[in-house]
Amino acid sequence: MPRILTRQNINELFSQASCTQKNGTTGDIELIWPTDIATGHNRIIQLRSGLQLWCETLTPHGDLQLQADYLPSDPFGLIFILSGNFQSTLTRSSKTVDFLTKGGLNILGYGGTAQGAINYLSGQTIQIVQIVIEPWFMGELVERNPMNLPRPLREILQGDLSQAYVHIGETNPTMQMALHQLWHCPYQGLTRLMYLESKAIELLALKLCQLSEDAAKQLPKALKSQDVERIHQAKDLLLSDIENPPSLIALARAVGLNDYKLKQGFHHVFGTTVFGYLHNHRMEKARQLLQTTDLTVAEVAYAIGFSNRSYFAAAFRRKFNINPKAYLLQSQRERYLP
């Protein structure tokens, strides 16, 4: 029988003397496994808000199973297995998926409201690099760089945080080079932190590219001309009332498509999701209003369909790297300069 540890058990183990701040190393925390369970450690590096790096080496002294009840507030995990292998199980709504991960593979996972278990074999050394990404950080990255991603992942990034998602892929040579550079980082202090952050984002970008290429293989090779016309019609309907846009199902019915075909076709034609397109249009409209009118920030937010000014401000800042109030003041100065 394997030794079973729940998330609470692990938190209790690592809340004791096994957790130490690495002196002289910016942002590092090292968690040491208790010697009666395993040999190894997990070094956690906070790279920036929403992004962590975990470098772990683990050799269990007996068969070990880690269990977790995932929460919608949990982050994504992008795991690169450098050596060893382990068996994982994910269960949601009585449906169970088992998968074996081994050296040379990577896995992007999000638990949603599922239950998970990871099984390690006694005496086998596992080395992994894990990039831990908050959903909002992932969404921001994808929003700035529209790409064709699998439908379940897009739905999670659009706010459906209940479902689980797993994608396993081969760690290609470009990924392997970035992993080698990350694992053998030659720098210290702030330079080291910036270097590791750049490598983590590079690996995440490469994984998203891998997902996009896989999703592209599932897209129709060609859309019928009447379908393209309907998709353009859906775009016009979507933008005709940005304060109260139709739901995806209502939009699909209005143009005579099913919602799946509309989502796939919309991404194929415009390179982004239906509501990603709407969001970008809203932000551009907000920028235009702030630049050319005397509306306040709250009035602009309301005009483009945001009832919460704080949420609008955060979305505008993510899009343009400036607060809407600061952008408004800057635009007013430029308009009224003699």
KAMO-V116979 format. One record per residue. RES is the residue in one letter. PHI is phi in whole degrees, 0 to 359 (NA if undefined). PSI is psi as a letter, one per 30 degrees, with the letter a starting at -180 (none if undefined). Layout:
BEGIN
res: {RES & RES}
phi: {PHI & PHI}
psi: {PSI & PSI}
END
This chain:
BEGIN
res: {M & P & R & I & L & T & R & Q & N & I & N & E & L & F & S & Q & A & S & C & T & Q & K & N & G & T & T & G & D & I & E & L & I & W & P & T & D & I & A & T & G & H & N & R & I & I & Q & L & R & S & G & L & Q & L & W & C & E & T & L & T & P & H & G & D & L & Q & L & Q & A & D & Y & L & P & S & D & P & F & G & L & I & F & I & L & S & G & N & F & Q & S & T & L & T & R & S & S & K & T & V & D & F & L & T & K & G & G & L & N & I & L & G & Y & G & G & T & A & Q & G & A & I & N & Y & L & S & G & Q & T & I & Q & I & V & Q & I & V & I & E & P & W & F & M & G & E & L & V & E & R & N & P & M & N & L & P & R & P & L & R & E & I & L & Q & G & D & L & S & Q & A & Y & V & H & I & G & E & T & N & P & T & M & Q & M & A & L & H & Q & L & W & H & C & P & Y & Q & G & L & T & R & L & M & Y & L & E & S & K & A & I & E & L & L & A & L & K & L & C & Q & L & S & E & D & A & A & K & Q & L & P & K & A & L & K & S & Q & D & V & E & R & I & H & Q & A & K & D & L & L & L & S & D & I & E & N & P & P & S & L & I & A & L & A & R & A & V & G & L & N & D & Y & K & L & K & Q & G & F & H & H & V & F & G & T & T & V & F & G & Y & L & H & N & H & R & M & E & K & A & R & Q & L & L & Q & T & T & D & L & T & V & A & E & V & A & Y & A & I & G & F & S & N & R & S & Y & F & A & A & A & F & R & R & K & F & N & I & N & P & K & A & Y & L & L & Q & S & Q & R & E & R & Y & L & P}
phi: {NA & 288 & 283 & 253 & 237 & 271 & 302 & 295 & 301 & 294 & 299 & 292 & 299 & 272 & 273 & 270 & 289 & 283 & 258 & 226 & 279 & 282 & 297 & 77 & 243 & 298 & 77 & 264 & 232 & 247 & 255 & 260 & 292 & 303 & 294 & 280 & 251 & 196 & 255 & 148 & 207 & 231 & 264 & 250 & 236 & 280 & 274 & 195 & 303 & 89 & 217 & 235 & 237 & 242 & 242 & 234 & 234 & 216 & 232 & 293 & 272 & 201 & 304 & 226 & 236 & 256 & 245 & 208 & 262 & 285 & 236 & 300 & 277 & 287 & 276 & 285 & 235 & 252 & 251 & 249 & 270 & 276 & 203 & 82 & 210 & 208 & 259 & 238 & 226 & 230 & 235 & 211 & 53 & 67 & 259 & 244 & 239 & 251 & 210 & 258 & 246 & 217 & 307 & 96 & 247 & 227 & 219 & 258 & 226 & 219 & 277 & 60 & 244 & 274 & 249 & 230 & 214 & 238 & 248 & 250 & 270 & 302 & 80 & 266 & 276 & 248 & 237 & 223 & 244 & 238 & 257 & 257 & 234 & 290 & 305 & 293 & 291 & 298 & 298 & 295 & 295 & 290 & 297 & 283 & 227 & 305 & 211 & 275 & 249 & 304 & 305 & 300 & 292 & 298 & 294 & 297 & 292 & 271 & 122 & 275 & 271 & 274 & 276 & 263 & 211 & 220 & 225 & 250 & 220 & 281 & 278 & 284 & 303 & 295 & 297 & 300 & 294 & 296 & 296 & 299 & 294 & 292 & 295 & 249 & 304 & 269 & 253 & 227 & 62 & 296 & 299 & 298 & 297 & 294 & 296 & 296 & 297 & 296 & 289 & 296 & 292 & 299 & 295 & 297 & 297 & 295 & 292 & 297 & 297 & 298 & 297 & 297 & 294 & 295 & 293 & 297 & 295 & 266 & 283 & 298 & 295 & 210 & 263 & 293 & 300 & 290 & 292 & 297 & 298 & 292 & 292 & 295 & 297 & 297 & 299 & 295 & 295 & 299 & 270 & 287 & 214 & 287 & 288 & 225 & 291 & 290 & 290 & 299 & 295 & 296 & 294 & 297 & 297 & 296 & 252 & 80 & 237 & 278 & 295 & 294 & 293 & 295 & 297 & 295 & 292 & 298 & 294 & 294 & 277 & 250 & 77 & 204 & 283 & 302 & 276 & 292 & 296 & 299 & 298 & 298 & 296 & 300 & 295 & 294 & 296 & 297 & 300 & 296 & 295 & 295 & 278 & 242 & 236 & 258 & 292 & 282 & 300 & 297 & 292 & 294 & 303 & 294 & 296 & 256 & 100 & 260 & 273 & 250 & 295 & 295 & 294 & 299 & 299 & 295 & 294 & 296 & 294 & 296 & 284 & 242 & 60 & 205 & 291 & 300 & 296 & 295 & 295 & 298 & 297 & 297 & 294 & 296 & 298 & 291 & 288 & 257 & 293 & 292}
psi: {k & l & k & k & k & l & e & e & e & e & e & e & e & f & f & a & f & f & j & k & k & j & k & g & j & k & g & k & k & k & k & k & k & k & f & f & e & l & k & l & l & j & k & k & j & j & e & l & k & f & k & l & k & k & j & k & k & k & j & k & f & l & k & k & k & k & k & k & j & l & l & f & f & l & l & l & k & j & k & j & j & e & l & l & l & l & k & l & k & k & k & k & h & g & k & k & k & k & k & k & k & l & k & f & l & l & k & k & k & k & f & b & g & l & k & l & k & k & k & k & k & k & f & k & k & k & k & l & k & k & k & k & k & k & e & e & e & e & e & e & e & e & e & f & i & k & l & j & l & k & e & e & e & e & e & e & f & g & f & i & g & f & l & l & k & k & k & k & l & k & j & l & e & e & e & e & e & e & e & e & e & e & e & h & k & g & l & l & b & e & e & e & e & e & e & e & e & e & e & e & e & e & e & e & e & e & e & e & e & e & e & e & e & e & e & e & f & f & l & k & e & k & k & k & e & f & e & e & e & e & e & e & e & e & e & e & e & e & f & f & i & f & e & i & l & l & l & e & e & e & e & e & e & f & g & g & l & l & e & e & e & e & e & e & e & e & e & e & e & f & g & l & l & e & f & e & e & e & e & e & e & e & e & e & e & e & e & e & e & e & e & f & l & g & k & l & e & e & e & e & e & e & f & g & g & k & f & j & e & e & e & e & e & e & e & e & e & e & e & g & h & k & k & e & e & e & e & e & e & e & e & e & e & e & e & g & k & none}
END
